[in-house]
């Protein structure tokens, strides 16, 4: 089976780090959203979709990649994200529902903390150094679980 990882990483490169580790573990490519066409994504058996959490949601541009897919025929998708706060998977909900309505099957979800800086009320950084090696190892373990369930080659 073939796989591709499609991601958006706008702020600190946190999601890119996770995407690259998941891709390396699965033996597939990690590509920025702007580098992937809908046809290219859909030719793979499994699609990993990742983003930082922006305004309580995964990047809305990810939906555009799949907006013309009316019936994905049960194509397997997994979601992953990085976020400033814990339990970021709850912010996958909008994209998850969007994909499920198009007959994609969600085979897994992963989230870890990411470093985040903001400037209002003075410069502040939340979760410095995240994702750290422990987060990256959890991402690798998530990828191995996906691999076991899908027999990726």
N, C-alpha and C positions, 0 to 999 in steps of 0.2 A: 504494500500500500504506500502511496505517496502522501507527503505532508508539506504544508507551507505555513509559516508563521507571519501574520500581518499585524503590524503594531503602529501605534502613535505614541511618541515620547517627546513631549514639548518642553518640559520645564528643566529638569536636571539630568535627563538621560537614564532615570531609574528604570523605566519600563524597557528601554532598549537593552539594558544589562540582563534583565530577566528573560526577555525574548531571545537574546543570543544564547543564553545558557540552556533554555528549553530546546531551542533549535539544535544546538550541538548535541544534546542528549538524545534527541530523536533522529539525528542524522539528516536534517533538512535545512532549508534556507529560512532566515529571518529577514523580512523585507518591510521597509517603511511603507505605510499606506500609499504614499504618493508613487511608489515604485511598482504597484500591483494593479493590473486591470481586473475587472470582474471575471472575464473569461479565464484569465490565468489562475485566479484563486479557485474557481469552480472546477478546474481540471484535476485538482487534487482530491484524494479520498478523505483526507482529514485537514481541516483548516483551524489553526490556532489564531485567535483574535485577542489582541491585548492593547491596553491603554492605561495611561494615568487616569485617576479619577479627577474630573474637572467639573466644578459646580454640581457635585453629587451625582455624577453620571460618567459613564465611559464616553470617550470622544464621539460626538454625534456624527462626525464624518464617516465613521465605520459603517453606519447604516447605508450610506450612499453606495458603498461597495456592493451591497446585496439588494438594493432597492428594486432592481428589475428582475430579480429571481422570484418567480411566482410559486414554484414548487421545487424545492431542492431535493426531493425524492429521498429524504432521510439521510442526507449527507451529514457526516460527523463534524462537529465543531466543539472546540473547548475555548473557554474565556479565561483571561488572566489580567491582573491589574496591579498597580502600585498606588498607594494612597497615603495621605497624611495621617489618617486615623485608622484605628483597628477595624476589623470586620468590613473591609471595603467591598467584599463580595455582594453585599446588599445593594450596592450601586450598579451591579451588572443587570439588574432587573429589567430595565427598559430595553437594552439591546437583546437580552435573552428572550423576552416576549416577542420582540420584532422578528428574531430568527426563527423561533418556534412557529410563528404564524406562517412562515414560508417553508415549513416542513424540514427544517434543520433539526438534528438531534444533538442536544448539548450533552457531551460525554464527560465533562469535568469543569471545575472552576478553581482558580487559584488567586490569592491576593497576598501581598506582603506590604509592610510599611516602606515608604520612600521618603527621602529627604525633601523638605519643602521649605522655601524661604518666602517671606512676605515683607512688605515695606511699610504698611500702615502701622502707626504707633511705634515707629522705630524698626530697624532691621531685626528680624527674628528668624531663626531656623528651627524647624521641628524635625525630629528624627535624624540628626546628623549622622552621616556615614551609612545610611540605609539606602538600598538593601545591602546588608552586610553578608559575610560568608555564610552565616546560619540561614539567612533568607534565601540565598542562592542555592544552598544545598536542599532546602525545602522545595525550591522550584525544580531542581533536578529530580527529586523524588516524585514530585507531581508528574513530570514528563515520563519517568519510568512507569508510573501507573497507567498513564495514557498509552504508552507503548505496549504494555502487557495486554491491555484491553483491545487494542486495534491491530496487533501484529504488524507494526510498521517495519518496512525494510528500507 
